[in-house]
Amino acid sequence: MDNQKRFNSNREGWSWQKTIELLAYIGIGCIAVALLLSAIFGSKTLADAFRYVGEAIAYVVCIIVAGLWVKRKTHVVWLVLYIIFTVSIVVLYIVNIVL
C-alpha cells in the first residue's frame, strides 16, 4: 500500500519546479544545437536563432529562480536590486537582438 501511494504521488500534475526544469532542459538543448551548428557548418543564421532562444530561456529560468529566492527575503534592498537586474537583462537582451 505504501509503495502504491508513493507511485501515485510521483505522477501528480505539473508544478512550478517541473516547469522550470523543463524550460532549463529545452534551453540547454537550444544552446547545444546552436554551438553544434556553428561548429560544424558555420551557419550563423540558424545557429544564432537557436542561440537566442536558448539564451532567452536560460535568462527566464534564472530570473524566475532568483525571484523565488528574493521572495523569501525580508529586506527591501534585495527586491530593488532584483528589479534593477531583471530590467537590465531584459532591456539589454532585446537591444542586443535588434542591433
N, C-alpha and C positions, 0 to 999 in steps of 0.2 A: 504494500500500500504506500509506503514511504517513497519507494522508487517511482511509482506512478505519479505521485504528487510532484516530485522533483522534475519528472519529464514534462508534465503539463505546465509547470511554472517557467520552463525554458522556452516554451513555444508561445508565450504571450505575444501580444502585438508589438508594434514599433514603439520605441521610446526615443527620447531625445538623444540618448547616448548611442543607440544603434544607428540613428540617422546621421549623427556626426561621424561615426566610424565609417559608414558607407560613403559619405562625402569625402572623407580623407582618403579612402581606398580609390575612389574614382579620380581624385586629384593627383595622387602619386602615379596612377596609371597614365593619365594625360601627360604628365611631365616626363615619364619614362618613354612614352611613344614619341614625344617631341624631340627628346635627346637622341633617340634611336634614328628617327627620320633625318635629323640634321647631320648625324654622324655618317650614315650610310649614303644618303642621296644628296645631302647638302640642300635639300628642298626647304627654302626659307618660308614660303607662304604656308604650306601645310604644317610644317614643324612649328611655326610661330602661332598658328591657330591653336594647336594642341597645348603649346606652352602657355598661352594667355588663359585658356580655360583651366588648366591645371593650377596656374598661379592664383587665379581668382578663387578657385575652390579652396586652395590652401589658406589664402588670406581670410576667407569667410570662416573656415573652421577655427583658425587662430583667434579671430575676433569673437566668435561665439564662446569658445572655451575661456578666453580671458574675461569676457563679460560675466560668465558664471563665477569665476574667481572673485571679480570685483564685487559682485552681488553679495558675497559673504562678508566683505569688509565693511567696517562701520565708519571709517573716516572719509570725509567727502573728497579729500585730495585724490584718493585712488580713482574715484568716479570721474573727476575733472580730467585727470591725466588720461584715463581710458577714452574719454570722448575726444580729446585732442589727438591722441594716437590714431583712433579709428577714422576720424575725419581726414587726417593727414594721409593715411593709407589709401582711402577711397579716392580722394581728390588726385593725389599723385599718380595712382594707378591708372585712372581714367585719362589724365593728361599724357602719360607715357604711351598709352594705346593710341590716342588721337595723333600725337606727334610722330 
